[in-house]
Amino acid sequence: MLKDLVKNLEPSSTLKINEISNELQNKGQNIIRFGFGQSPFQVPKDIVNELKNNAHQNTYLSMQGLKELREVVAKYTSNKKKYNYQSENVIIGPGSKELMFLLHVIFDGEIILPTPSWVSYAPQAILGRNKIQNLKTKRENNWFPTAEDLEKIIKKNTNKNYLLFLNSPNNPSGQVCKNLNEISDVANKYNLIILSDEIYSELTFEDDYKSISDFCPEKTIISTGLSKWCGAGGWRLGYFIVPDSLKLIKDTINVLASETFSAVSAPIQYAAIQAYDKDHTDFINASRNILKSVGKYVYKNLSSNKVLINEPQGGFYLMPEFVTKKFKSSSEMCKNILKKTGVALLPGSDFGFDKERLIVRLSFTDFNGQNFMDEIKDEHNVSEELIKKFAPKIVEGVDKLKKWSKTL
Ligand code: GLU
């Protein structure tokens, strides 16, 4: 009774590892939750209050999203980028994930996915029935594609439409893309549009975040939302910003929105106005500061000649590669690590790597961010002492992984 298309699809590994970790913890096991990628921080109080104040909002809102929210999102984005976006360019969705899915459904062409890529891009591309072109990347290129490799794929058939998924800071590698200029040259030369997944952009560890939309705005759809910077993953509010040149895409996503989720929850949209209209720089800076320090701690203490890692540059993740021949696949290795140490991780194969490559994603978010933030306030240097005090599970998980890696 099922279509062939869906028969081999499995539940998303990110959500699955979250549930497995919950189950094991409920059974009383000591689990270090390095699997799921969820903000350790709480939603800022003023935004929570706006949600409370708007609990009575009960009407369906416009399918493209509440106009006032789209206006503040357009203003917030235009202030950060070199492009003047208007409310008409913004589509509000129940998480950017759903909007990406609708994009896959409407797009006719090939989907270019750099390896590694976030776990849901490929299954969504399959559901959208477009061919996937995997684009291998290298550690020395920050795990991002080179323009040359990108061009090679497109040159095979320049008559087709191409959609490249570019995610910086990256999930799972934690790296920031540095060669945006050359990638934009390729986009400008061919029928290539880019879905720029910028969900971690506020959490870039240095101040110089650049988006591919700064280089080729007419070819770029920006995708982001509340989940990561605002600690509001469970609120499910994301958005696309689509330039006028891609209006047809925006209008068609709107049609699909109206035929599927209708409109995003009204109280959440009203509350989100506060998130983008008011200044939350202090909250964002404190979050970044803590994440940067915790990420660096994991990087410094776990790296060895048996564990290769690129230092994280933004977001929640880093990607250790274990130099061993002990396991046949990264998922077998993750199962062994979970059994032996209680550390939950995700295998590189979920992110597009060959299963034999013994690489994993580690999410360094298993700590109470609120307590941490209350303590550091304006301090810029998050000492190792503070990490030990406020992120004990991180320290414990790193110790356990380190010991485990010595047995290889
Ligand atoms: N983006 C998060 C992750 O990669 C979790 C949310 C999700 O996958 O839907 O772990």
Boltz pocket constraint, residues with backbone or C-beta under 6 A from the ligand:
constraints:
  - pocket:
      binder: B
      contacts: [[A, 12], [A, 14], [A, 15], [A, 35], [A, 36], [A, 37], [A, 38], [A, 97], [A, 118], [A, 171]]
      max_distance: 6.0
